[in-house]
């Protein structure tokens, strides 16, 4: 079974990486970019086949390791 | 208008970051994780309102900056 976790900075948290990308795009001539936010996408191959148990476990993984819940939010998709 | 770009390593390309996450999850007691792949998700706020023109422009952004097309593949969503 596959789980996909999207981790993004919470709104209002400064995103220096996104700002750097925006400036770089501007210097490459892409003018119409008003904002850039960059996050992580993590694909997990899980051994089990129980989607609900997997969601609970992946949520624990996010809380413990995959996301810094002080400044980041996460979204879990079980496929 | 918002565009979301998902950048992942191509299949077959070694993912040391994913491996590190897998080991860390194992040491935290999450045993059933067979594989981890980590990539980037980039949210772009674009000034225009023409979705097709935006897709073409974002594709150029990916080719020039957002993705290393030798080892990474990308997927664009225009919202």
Backbone of each chain as nested JSON, in Angstrom:
{
  "chains": [
    {"id": "A", "residues": [
      {"number": 1, "name": "UNK", "atoms": {"N": [0.841, -1.183, 0.0], "CA": [0.0, 0.0, 0.0], "C": [0.888, 1.248, 0.0]}},
      {"number": 2, "name": "UNK", "atoms": {"N": [0.406, 2.299, -0.664], "CA": [1.207, 3.533, -0.754], "C": [0.519, 4.661, -0.015]}},
      {"number": 3, "name": "UNK", "atoms": {"N": [1.322, 5.44, 0.721], "CA": [0.819, 6.648, 1.382], "C": [1.642, 7.825, 0.87]}},
      {"number": 4, "name": "UNK", "atoms": {"N": [0.957, 8.934, 0.623], "CA": [1.664, 10.143, 0.169], "C": [1.404, 11.241, 1.196]}},
      {"number": 5, "name": "UNK", "atoms": {"N": [2.483, 11.838, 1.676], "CA": [2.382, 12.899, 2.678], "C": [2.864, 14.212, 2.049]}},
      {"number": 6, "name": "UNK", "atoms": {"N": [2.016, 15.226, 2.141], "CA": [2.411, 16.56, 1.689], "C": [2.682, 17.408, 2.935]}},
      {"number": 7, "name": "UNK", "atoms": {"N": [3.884, 17.968, 3.015], "CA": [4.258, 18.807, 4.158], "C": [4.534, 20.21, 3.645]}},
      {"number": 8, "name": "UNK", "atoms": {"N": [3.792, 21.186, 4.155], "CA": [3.978, 22.567, 3.717], "C": [4.159, 23.464, 4.95]}},
      {"number": 9, "name": "UNK", "atoms": {"N": [4.859, 24.574, 4.771], "CA": [4.94, 25.549, 5.85], "C": [3.543, 26.12, 6.109]}},
      {"number": 10, "name": "UNK", "atoms": {"N": [3.24, 26.387, 7.36], "CA": [1.943, 26.98, 7.691], "C": [1.864, 28.397, 7.119]}},
      {"number": 11, "name": "UNK", "atoms": {"N": [0.653, 28.834, 6.757], "CA": [0.504, 30.215, 6.272], "C": [1.073, 31.203, 7.306]}},
      {"number": 12, "name": "UNK", "atoms": {"N": [1.751, 32.226, 6.805], "CA": [2.29, 33.223, 7.738], "C": [3.719, 32.937, 8.14]}},
      {"number": 13, "name": "UNK", "atoms": {"N": [4.171, 31.702, 7.948], "CA": [5.562, 31.386, 8.262], "C": [6.42, 31.783, 7.062]}},
      {"number": 14, "name": "UNK", "atoms": {"N": [7.464, 32.532, 7.31], "CA": [8.343, 33.006, 6.226], "C": [8.958, 31.807, 5.507]}},
      {"number": 15, "name": "UNK", "atoms": {"N": [8.968, 31.867, 4.163], "CA": [9.497, 30.761, 3.362], "C": [10.706, 31.259, 2.565]}},
      {"number": 16, "name": "UNK", "atoms": {"N": [11.899, 31.282, 3.167], "CA": [13.077, 31.808, 2.466], "C": [13.382, 31.05, 1.177]}},
      {"number": 17, "name": "UNK", "atoms": {"N": [13.121, 29.736, 1.204], "CA": [13.396, 28.935, 0.008], "C": [12.46, 29.359, -1.131]}},
      {"number": 18, "name": "UNK", "atoms": {"N": [11.197, 29.549, -0.786], "CA": [10.236, 30.0, -1.787], "C": [10.613, 31.365, -2.328]}},
      {"number": 19, "name": "UNK", "atoms": {"N": [11.063, 32.255, -1.45], "CA": [11.479, 33.596, -1.887], "C": [12.677, 33.506, -2.832]}},
      {"number": 20, "name": "UNK", "atoms": {"N": [13.596, 32.623, -2.499], "CA": [14.788, 32.462, -3.352], "C": [14.372, 31.976, -4.733]}},
      {"number": 21, "name": "UNK", "atoms": {"N": [13.433, 31.027, -4.776], "CA": [12.952, 30.508, -6.067], "C": [12.269, 31.633, -6.841]}},
      {"number": 22, "name": "UNK", "atoms": {"N": [11.482, 32.452, -6.133], "CA": [10.765, 33.53, -6.814], "C": [11.752, 34.514, -7.46]}},
      {"number": 23, "name": "UNK", "atoms": {"N": [12.779, 34.862, -6.681], "CA": [13.785, 35.798, -7.225], "C": [14.508, 35.175, -8.427]}},
      {"number": 24, "name": "UNK", "atoms": {"N": [14.842, 33.888, -8.306], "CA": [15.556, 33.217, -9.403], "C": [14.676, 33.177, -10.654]}},
      {"number": 25, "name": "UNK", "atoms": {"N": [13.377, 32.885, -10.46], "CA": [12.469, 32.873, -11.614], "C": [12.41, 34.271, -12.241]}},
      {"number": 26, "name": "UNK", "atoms": {"N": [12.374, 35.293, -11.385], "CA": [12.349, 36.656, -11.911], "C": [13.584, 36.974, -12.731]}},
      {"number": 27, "name": "UNK", "atoms": {"N": [14.72, 36.542, -12.257], "CA": [15.965, 36.833, -12.996], "C": [16.056, 36.007, -14.279]}},
      {"number": 28, "name": "UNK", "atoms": {"N": [15.264, 34.925, -14.356], "CA": [15.238, 34.146, -15.604], "C": [14.197, 34.691, -16.58]}},
      {"number": 29, "name": "UNK", "atoms": {"N": [13.528, 35.771, -16.149], "CA": [12.572, 36.408, -17.058], "C": [11.131, 36.009, -16.844]}},
      {"number": 30, "name": "UNK", "atoms": {"N": [10.834, 35.235, -15.806], "CA": [9.439, 34.872, -15.515], "C": [8.865, 35.931, -14.573]}},
      {"number": 31, "name": "UNK", "atoms": {"N": [8.206, 36.928, -15.162], "CA": [7.803, 38.084, -14.365], "C": [6.543, 37.888, -13.55]}},
      {"number": 32, "name": "UNK", "atoms": {"N": [5.574, 37.082, -14.017], "CA": [4.25, 37.064, -13.395], "C": [4.115, 36.199, -12.164]}},
      {"number": 33, "name": "UNK", "atoms": {"N": [5.208, 35.955, -11.434], "CA": [5.147, 35.055, -10.273], "C": [5.004, 35.892, -9.007]}},
      {"number": 34, "name": "UNK", "atoms": {"N": [3.823, 35.844, -8.404], "CA": [3.563, 36.712, -7.247], "C": [4.02, 36.079, -5.938]}},
      {"number": 35, "name": "UNK", "atoms": {"N": [4.05, 34.752, -5.912], "CA": [4.455, 34.092, -4.662], "C": [4.848, 32.654, -4.928]}},
      {"number": 36, "name": "UNK", "atoms": {"N": [5.786, 32.141, -4.116], "CA": [6.23, 30.746, -4.25], "C": [6.299, 30.151, -2.843]}},
      {"number": 37, "name": "UNK", "atoms": {"N": [5.691, 28.975, -2.676], "CA": [5.818, 28.257, -1.416], "C": [6.352, 26.863, -1.741]}},
      {"number": 38, "name": "UNK", "atoms": {"N": [7.405, 26.44, -1.038], "CA": [7.971, 25.126, -1.348], "C": [7.836, 24.214, -0.144]}},
      {"number": 39, "name": "UNK", "atoms": {"N": [7.43, 22.958, -0.422], "CA": [7.299, 21.983, 0.67], "C": [7.833, 20.64, 0.227]}},
      {"number": 40, "name": "UNK", "atoms": {"N": [7.496, 19.614, 1.017], "CA": [7.993, 18.26, 0.737], "C": [6.821, 17.354, 0.38]}},
      {"number": 41, "name": "UNK", "atoms": {"N": [7.103, 16.41, -0.486], "CA": [6.132, 15.335, -0.726], "C": [6.893, 14.031, -0.468]}},
      {"number": 42, "name": "UNK", "atoms": {"N": [6.316, 13.182, 0.378], "CA": [7.0, 11.953, 0.803], "C": [6.105, 10.778, 0.458]}},
      {"number": 43, "name": "UNK", "atoms": {"N": [6.626, 9.88, -0.379], "CA": [5.873, 8.691, -0.771], "C": [6.368, 7.519, 0.074]}},
      {"number": 44, "name": "UNK", "atoms": {"N": [5.448, 6.848, 0.743], "CA": [5.808, 5.735, 1.634], "C": [5.198, 4.448, 1.09]}},
      {"number": 45, "name": "UNK", "atoms": {"N": [6.029, 3.417, 0.919], "CA": [5.52, 2.083, 0.577], "C": [5.35, 1.322, 1.884]}},
      {"number": 46, "name": "UNK", "atoms": {"N": [4.102, 0.988, 2.223], "CA": [3.81, 0.359, 3.503], "C": [3.465, -1.116, 3.296]}},
      {"number": 47, "name": "UNK", "atoms": {"N": [3.868, -1.939, 4.254], "CA": [3.669, -3.392, 4.129], "C": [2.21, -3.776, 4.303]}},
      {"number": 48, "name": "UNK", "atoms": {"N": [1.476, -3.201, 5.217], "CA": [0.11, -3.628, 5.543], "C": [-0.866, -3.39, 4.408]}},
      {"number": 49, "name": "UNK", "atoms": {"N": [-2.167, -3.77, 4.665], "CA": [-3.191, -3.539, 3.641], "C": [-4.425, -2.889, 4.261]}},
      {"number": 50, "name": "UNK", "atoms": {"N": [-4.364, -2.546, 5.563], "CA": [-5.494, -1.909, 6.246], "C": [-5.306, -0.388, 6.156]}},
      {"number": 51, "name": "UNK", "atoms": {"N": [-6.139, 0.247, 5.337], "CA": [-5.954, 1.681, 5.058], "C": [-6.115, 2.527, 6.321]}},
      {"number": 52, "name": "UNK", "atoms": {"N": [-7.104, 2.149, 7.166], "CA": [-7.335, 2.963, 8.366], "C": [-6.15, 2.874, 9.331]}},
      {"number": 53, "name": "UNK", "atoms": {"N": [-5.642, 1.65, 9.518], "CA": [-4.482, 1.488, 10.418], "C": [-3.284, 2.232, 9.845]}},
      {"number": 54, "name": "UNK", "atoms": {"N": [-3.17, 2.203, 8.528], "CA": [-2.043, 2.891, 7.882], "C": [-2.142, 4.388, 8.111]}},
      {"number": 55, "name": "UNK", "atoms": {"N": [-3.36, 4.932, 8.007], "CA": [-3.53, 6.388, 8.188], "C": [-3.113, 6.794, 9.61]}},
      {"number": 56, "name": "UNK", "atoms": {"N": [-3.517, 5.978, 10.59], "CA": [-3.155, 6.273, 11.986], "C": [-1.637, 6.245, 12.149]}},
      {"number": 57, "name": "UNK", "atoms": {"N": [-1.018, 5.212, 11.543], "CA": [0.433, 5.059, 11.701], "C": [1.173, 6.204, 10.992]}},
      {"number": 58, "name": "UNK", "atoms": {"N": [0.73, 6.549, 9.783], "CA": [1.404, 7.625, 9.041], "C": [1.245, 8.953, 9.77]}},
      {"number": 59, "name": "UNK", "atoms": {"N": [0.084, 9.14, 10.404], "CA": [-0.12, 10.366, 11.19], "C": [0.916, 10.421, 12.324]}},
      {"number": 60, "name": "UNK", "atoms": {"N": [1.168, 9.289, 12.966], "CA": [2.181, 9.263, 14.032], "C": [3.571, 9.554, 13.461]}},
      {"number": 61, "name": "UNK", "atoms": {"N": [3.846, 9.002, 12.262], "CA": [5.125, 9.266, 11.613], "C": [5.295, 10.766, 11.369]}},
      {"number": 62, "name": "UNK", "atoms": {"N": [4.212, 11.408, 10.937], "CA": [4.271, 12.853, 10.673], "C": [4.539, 13.616, 11.969]}},
      {"number": 63, "name": "UNK", "atoms": {"N": [3.813, 13.256, 13.01], "CA": [3.939, 13.97, 14.282], "C": [5.346, 13.795, 14.876]}},
      {"number": 64, "name": "UNK", "atoms": {"N": [5.923, 12.603, 14.677], "CA": [7.229, 12.317, 15.3], "C": [8.416, 12.734, 14.454]}},
      {"number": 65, "name": "UNK", "atoms": {"N": [8.253, 12.626, 13.103], "CA": [9.468, 12.811, 12.281], "C": [9.264, 13.649, 11.012]}},
      {"number": 66, "name": "UNK", "atoms": {"N": [8.231, 13.305, 10.251], "CA": [8.155, 13.835, 8.884], "C": [7.83, 15.329, 8.834]}},
      {"number": 67, "name": "UNK", "atoms": {"N": [7.153, 15.837, 9.842], "CA": [6.789, 17.26, 9.814], "C": [7.182, 17.928, 11.125]}},
      {"number": 68, "name": "UNK", "atoms": {"N": [7.618, 19.158, 11.046], "CA": [7.843, 19.973, 12.256], "C": [6.535, 20.705, 12.518]}},
      {"number": 69, "name": "UNK", "atoms": {"N": [5.706, 20.132, 13.362], "CA": [4.326, 20.606, 13.493], "C": [4.231, 22.013, 14.092]}},
      {"number": 70, "name": "UNK", "atoms": {"N": [5.353, 22.563, 14.561], "CA": [5.311, 23.948, 15.052], "C": [5.129, 24.902, 13.862]}},
      {"number": 71, "name": "UNK", "atoms": {"N": [5.836, 24.636, 12.777], "CA": [5.783, 25.554, 11.623], "C": [5.235, 24.908, 10.358]}},
      {"number": 72, "name": "UNK", "atoms": {"N": [5.008, 23.598, 10.4], "CA": [4.536, 22.924, 9.185], "C": [3.2, 22.243, 9.406]}},
      {"number": 73, "name": "UNK", "atoms": {"N": [2.411, 22.148, 8.326], "CA": [1.178, 21.35, 8.365], "C": [1.364, 20.208, 7.369]}},
      {"number": 74, "name": "UNK", "atoms": {"N": [0.602, 19.114, 7.552], "CA": [0.773, 17.965, 6.654], "C": [-0.585, 17.427, 6.226]}},
      {"number": 75, "name": "UNK", "atoms": {"N": [-0.584, 16.776, 5.075], "CA": [-1.811, 16.172, 4.542], "C": [-1.435, 14.764, 4.079]}},
      {"number": 76, "name": "UNK", "atoms": {"N": [-2.272, 13.802, 4.474], "CA": [-1.965, 12.392, 4.202], "C": [-2.959, 11.852, 3.18]}},
      {"number": 77, "name": "UNK", "atoms": {"N": [-2.433, 11.175, 2.13], "CA": [-3.294, 10.466, 1.177], "C": [-2.889, 9.001, 1.209]}},
      {"number": 78, "name": "UNK", "atoms": {"N": [-3.873, 8.135, 1.406], "CA": [-3.59, 6.692, 1.383], "C": [-4.102, 6.165, 0.049]}},
      {"number": 79, "name": "UNK", "atoms": {"N": [-3.209, 5.522, -0.713], "CA": [-3.648, 5.067, -2.038], "C": [-3.66, 3.55, -2.123]}}
    ]},
    {"id": "B", "residues": [
      {"number": 1, "name": "UNK", "atoms": {"N": [-4.044, 33.102, -10.076], "CA": [-4.136, 31.687, -10.4], "C": [-2.992, 30.925, -9.698]}},
      {"number": 2, "name": "UNK", "atoms": {"N": [-3.281, 29.715, -9.302], "CA": [-2.275, 28.913, -8.585], "C": [-1.844, 27.716, -9.422]}},
      {"number": 3, "name": "UNK", "atoms": {"N": [-0.548, 27.454, -9.423], "CA": [0.002, 26.255, -10.075], "C": [0.755, 25.47, -9.016]}},
      {"number": 4, "name": "UNK", "atoms": {"N": [0.595, 24.152, -9.06], "CA": [1.32, 23.303, -8.119], "C": [2.21, 22.352, -8.921]}},
      {"number": 5, "name": "UNK", "atoms": {"N": [3.489, 22.34, -8.579], "CA": [4.45, 21.479, -9.284], "C": [4.951, 20.409, -8.312]}},
      {"number": 6, "name": "UNK", "atoms": {"N": [4.84, 19.159, -8.726], "CA": [5.403, 18.058, -7.945], "C": [6.677, 17.591, -8.645]}},
      {"number": 7, "name": "UNK", "atoms": {"N": [7.78, 17.616, -7.923], "CA": [9.071, 17.182, -8.482], "C": [9.537, 15.961, -7.699]}},
      {"number": 8, "name": "UNK", "atoms": {"N": [9.732, 14.826, -8.414], "CA": [10.189, 13.606, -7.753], "C": [11.407, 13.063, -8.497]}},
      {"number": 9, "name": "UNK", "atoms": {"N": [12.235, 12.317, -7.776], "CA": [13.342, 11.636, -8.447], "C": [12.773, 10.582, -9.391]}},
      {"number": 10, "name": "UNK", "atoms": {"N": [13.409, 10.403, -10.528], "CA": [12.96, 9.382, -11.473], "C": [13.167, 7.994, -10.865]}},
      {"number": 11, "name": "UNK", "atoms": {"N": [12.292, 7.042, -11.222], "CA": [12.467, 5.661, -10.729], "C": [13.879, 5.182, -11.063]}},
      {"number": 12, "name": "UNK", "atoms": {"N": [14.498, 4.462, -10.134], "CA": [15.845, 3.934, -10.413], "C": [16.943, 4.843, -9.913]}},
      {"number": 13, "name": "UNK", "atoms": {"N": [16.624, 6.114, -9.688], "CA": [17.634, 7.03, -9.155], "C": [17.677, 6.849, -7.636]}},
      {"number": 14, "name": "UNK", "atoms": {"N": [18.871, 6.625, -7.093], "CA": [19.026, 6.424, -5.65], "C": [18.517, 7.648, -4.884]}},
      {"number": 15, "name": "UNK", "atoms": {"N": [17.768, 7.406, -3.808], "CA": [17.193, 8.505, -3.026], "C": [17.758, 8.443, -1.6]}},
      {"number": 16, "name": "UNK", "atoms": {"N": [18.955, 8.997, -1.375], "CA": [19.579, 8.913, -0.042], "C": [18.718, 9.541, 1.059]}},
      {"number": 17, "name": "UNK", "atoms": {"N": [18.01, 10.617, 0.697], "CA": [17.158, 11.274, 1.689], "C": [16.018, 10.33, 2.085]}},
      {"number": 18, "name": "UNK", "atoms": {"N": [15.424, 9.693, 1.094], "CA": [14.353, 8.74, 1.374], "C": [14.857, 7.591, 2.235]}},
      {"number": 19, "name": "UNK", "atoms": {"N": [16.055, 7.125, 1.931], "CA": [16.642, 6.03, 2.723], "C": [16.874, 6.461, 4.163]}},
      {"number": 20, "name": "UNK", "atoms": {"N": [17.347, 7.687, 4.317], "CA": [17.595, 8.203, 5.678], "C": [16.291, 8.264, 6.457]}},
      {"number": 21, "name": "UNK", "atoms": {"N": [15.22, 8.71, 5.792], "CA": [13.918, 8.791, 6.464], "C": [13.448, 7.387, 6.836]}},
      {"number": 22, "name": "UNK", "atoms": {"N": [13.654, 6.426, 5.918], "CA": [13.208, 5.067, 6.199], "C": [13.929, 4.512, 7.433]}},
      {"number": 23, "name": "UNK", "atoms": {"N": [15.244, 4.721, 7.481], "CA": [16.002, 4.235, 8.645], "C": [15.522, 4.911, 9.935]}},
      {"number": 24, "name": "UNK", "atoms": {"N": [15.305, 6.217, 9.843], "CA": [14.871, 6.958, 11.038], "C": [13.506, 6.447, 11.512]}},
      {"number": 25, "name": "UNK", "atoms": {"N": [12.609, 6.186, 10.556], "CA": [11.287, 5.663, 10.931], "C": [11.447, 4.295, 11.603]}},
      {"number": 26, "name": "UNK", "atoms": {"N": [12.373, 3.492, 11.058], "CA": [12.61, 2.18, 11.653], "C": [13.098, 2.295, 13.084]}},
      {"number": 27, "name": "UNK", "atoms": {"N": [13.987, 3.222, 13.315], "CA": [14.538, 3.371, 14.672], "C": [13.5, 3.951, 15.627]}},
      {"number": 28, "name": "UNK", "atoms": {"N": [12.46, 4.586, 15.064], "CA": [11.384, 5.098, 15.926], "C": [10.312, 4.03, 16.165]}},
      {"number": 29, "name": "UNK", "atoms": {"N": [10.543, 2.846, 15.577], "CA": [9.618, 1.752, 15.832], "C": [8.577, 1.529, 14.75]}},
      {"number": 30, "name": "UNK", "atoms": {"N": [8.662, 2.264, 13.64], "CA": [7.727, 2.053, 12.53], "C": [8.325, 1.01, 11.594]}},
      {"number": 31, "name": "UNK", "atoms": {"N": [7.932, -0.253, 11.82], "CA": [8.601, -1.34, 11.112], "C": [8.134, -1.581, 9.689]}},
      {"number": 32, "name": "UNK", "atoms": {"N": [6.841, -1.314, 9.387], "CA": [6.281, -1.766, 8.104], "C": [6.559, -0.868, 6.922]}},
      {"number": 33, "name": "UNK", "atoms": {"N": [7.649, -0.091, 6.953], "CA": [7.922, 0.847, 5.858], "C": [8.924, 0.221, 4.896]}},
      {"number": 34, "name": "UNK", "atoms": {"N": [8.445, -0.142, 3.715], "CA": [9.303, -0.854, 2.768], "C": [10.116, 0.097, 1.902]}},
      {"number": 35, "name": "UNK", "atoms": {"N": [9.621, 1.316, 1.697], "CA": [10.355, 2.258, 0.846], "C": [9.877, 3.671, 1.088]}},
      {"number": 36, "name": "UNK", "atoms": {"N": [10.79, 4.626, 0.924], "CA": [10.436, 6.04, 1.085], "C": [11.061, 6.81, -0.08]}},
      {"number": 37, "name": "UNK", "atoms": {"N": [10.265, 7.63, -0.732], "CA": [10.798, 8.525, -1.773], "C": [10.391, 9.945, -1.378]}},
      {"number": 38, "name": "UNK", "atoms": {"N": [11.341, 10.854, -1.403], "CA": [11.012, 12.227, -0.993], "C": [11.24, 13.173, -2.168]}},
      {"number": 39, "name": "UNK", "atoms": {"N": [10.289, 14.1, -2.368], "CA": [10.431, 15.068, -3.453], "C": [9.992, 16.439, -2.987]}},
      {"number": 40, "name": "UNK", "atoms": {"N": [9.802, 17.324, -3.966], "CA": [9.418, 18.715, -3.649], "C": [8.017, 18.991, -4.19]}},
      {"number": 41, "name": "UNK", "atoms": {"N": [7.304, 19.841, -3.466], "CA": [6.045, 20.366, -4.005], "C": [6.181, 21.887, -3.954]}},
      {"number": 42, "name": "UNK", "atoms": {"N": [5.946, 22.532, -5.089], "CA": [6.146, 23.982, -5.202], "C": [4.832, 24.624, -5.616]}},
      {"number": 43, "name": "UNK", "atoms": {"N": [4.324, 25.511, -4.788], "CA": [3.088, 26.217, -5.092], "C": [3.44, 27.602, -5.637]}},
      {"number": 44, "name": "UNK", "atoms": {"N": [2.913, 27.9, -6.821], "CA": [3.22, 29.182, -7.472], "C": [1.94, 30.011, -7.575]}},
      {"number": 45, "name": "UNK", "atoms": {"N": [1.982, 31.251, -7.098], "CA": [0.873, 32.178, -7.32], "C": [1.212, 32.984, -8.576]}},
      {"number": 46, "name": "UNK", "atoms": {"N": [0.412, 32.811, -9.621], "CA": [0.706, 33.456, -10.9], "C": [-0.266, 34.61, -11.142]}},
      {"number": 47, "name": "UNK", "atoms": {"N": [0.247, 35.667, -11.793], "CA": [-0.581, 36.854, -12.012], "C": [-1.648, 36.618, -13.073]}},
      {"number": 48, "name": "UNK", "atoms": {"N": [-1.385, 35.929, -14.15], "CA": [-2.315, 35.793, -15.28], "C": [-3.557, 35.002, -14.92]}},
      {"number": 49, "name": "UNK", "atoms": {"N": [-4.468, 34.851, -15.932], "CA": [-5.692, 34.059, -15.703], "C": [-5.904, 33.046, -16.829]}},
      {"number": 50, "name": "UNK", "atoms": {"N": [-4.957, 32.968, -17.771], "CA": [-5.066, 32.015, -18.881], "C": [-4.344, 30.723, -18.492]}},
      {"number": 51, "name": "UNK", "atoms": {"N": [-5.149, 29.679, -18.227], "CA": [-4.576, 28.428, -17.708], "C": [-3.598, 27.799, -18.695]}},
      {"number": 52, "name": "UNK", "atoms": {"N": [-3.933, 27.836, -19.987], "CA": [-3.041, 27.187, -20.958], "C": [-1.696, 27.893, -21.039]}},
      {"number": 53, "name": "UNK", "atoms": {"N": [-1.749, 29.224, -21.083], "CA": [-0.492, 29.989, -21.133], "C": [0.31, 29.743, -19.858]}},
      {"number": 54, "name": "UNK", "atoms": {"N": [-0.385, 29.63, -18.745], "CA": [0.297, 29.385, -17.461], "C": [0.99, 28.026, -17.492]}},
      {"number": 55, "name": "UNK", "atoms": {"N": [0.316, 27.025, -18.05], "CA": [0.913, 25.675, -18.095], "C": [2.205, 25.687, -18.919]}},
      {"number": 56, "name": "UNK", "atoms": {"N": [2.16, 26.383, -20.038], "CA": [3.356, 26.479, -20.895], "C": [4.483, 27.171, -20.134]}},
      {"number": 57, "name": "UNK", "atoms": {"N": [4.134, 28.258, -19.433], "CA": [5.16, 29.029, -18.728], "C": [5.741, 28.213, -17.561]}},
      {"number": 58, "name": "UNK", "atoms": {"N": [4.863, 27.534, -16.833], "CA": [5.336, 26.745, -15.676], "C": [6.204, 25.585, -16.152]}},
      {"number": 59, "name": "UNK", "atoms": {"N": [5.854, 25.026, -17.323], "CA": [6.681, 23.946, -17.883], "C": [8.097, 24.484, -18.153]}},
      {"number": 60, "name": "UNK", "atoms": {"N": [8.185, 25.693, -18.688], "CA": [9.506, 26.311, -18.928], "C": [10.241, 26.545, -17.611]}},
      {"number": 61, "name": "UNK", "atoms": {"N": [9.495, 26.981, -16.584], "CA": [10.109, 27.18, -15.263], "C": [10.705, 25.871, -14.763]}},
      {"number": 62, "name": "UNK", "atoms": {"N": [9.984, 24.779, -14.975], "CA": [10.469, 23.463, -14.521], "C": [11.732, 23.074, -15.28]}},
      {"number": 63, "name": "UNK", "atoms": {"N": [11.695, 23.259, -16.59], "CA": [12.823, 22.857, -17.429], "C": [14.071, 23.687, -17.095]}},
      {"number": 64, "name": "UNK", "atoms": {"N": [13.852, 24.969, -16.755], "CA": [15.011, 25.851, -16.529], "C": [15.508, 25.85, -15.089]}},
      {"number": 65, "name": "UNK", "atoms": {"N": [14.555, 25.667, -14.126], "CA": [14.987, 25.908, -12.732], "C": [14.443, 24.895, -11.725]}},
      {"number": 66, "name": "UNK", "atoms": {"N": [13.127, 24.637, -11.781], "CA": [12.493, 23.939, -10.66], "C": [12.858, 22.462, -10.591]}},
      {"number": 67, "name": "UNK", "atoms": {"N": [13.193, 21.862, -11.734], "CA": [13.524, 20.425, -11.721], "C": [14.848, 20.185, -12.433]}},
      {"number": 68, "name": "UNK", "atoms": {"N": [15.616, 19.252, -11.911], "CA": [16.82, 18.809, -12.621], "C": [16.377, 17.632, -13.495]}},
      {"number": 69, "name": "UNK", "atoms": {"N": [16.08, 17.948, -14.739], "CA": [15.388, 16.959, -15.587], "C": [16.259, 15.742, -15.91]}},
      {"number": 70, "name": "UNK", "atoms": {"N": [17.537, 15.78, -15.547], "CA": [18.377, 14.587, -15.758], "C": [17.945, 13.486, -14.79]}},
      {"number": 71, "name": "UNK", "atoms": {"N": [17.674, 13.846, -13.546], "CA": [17.345, 12.834, -12.531], "C": [15.946, 13.003, -11.947]}},
      {"number": 72, "name": "UNK", "atoms": {"N": [15.253, 14.085, -12.297], "CA": [13.938, 14.331, -11.702], "C": [12.86, 14.433, -12.781]}},
      {"number": 73, "name": "UNK", "atoms": {"N": [11.649, 14.02, -12.399], "CA": [10.488, 14.24, -13.272], "C": [9.554, 15.197, -12.545]}},
      {"number": 74, "name": "UNK", "atoms": {"N": [8.695, 15.873, -13.295], "CA": [7.79, 16.843, -12.653], "C": [6.378, 16.697, -13.2]}},
      {"number": 75, "name": "UNK", "atoms": {"N": [5.446, 17.123, -12.376], "CA": [4.026, 17.08, -12.766], "C": [3.426, 18.435, -12.397]}},
      {"number": 76, "name": "UNK", "atoms": {"N": [2.673, 19.016, -13.328], "CA": [2.124, 20.366, -13.128], "C": [0.61, 20.281, -12.974]}},
      {"number": 77, "name": "UNK", "atoms": {"N": [0.083, 20.952, -11.948], "CA": [-1.368, 21.098, -11.795], "C": [-1.695, 22.586, -11.791]}},
      {"number": 78, "name": "UNK", "atoms": {"N": [-2.623, 22.985, -12.663], "CA": [-3.041, 24.399, -12.675], "C": [-4.402, 24.458, -11.981]}},
      {"number": 79, "name": "UNK", "atoms": {"N": [-4.504, 25.278, -10.958], "CA": [-5.782, 25.33, -10.222], "C": [-6.436, 26.711, -10.386]}}
    ]}
  ]
}
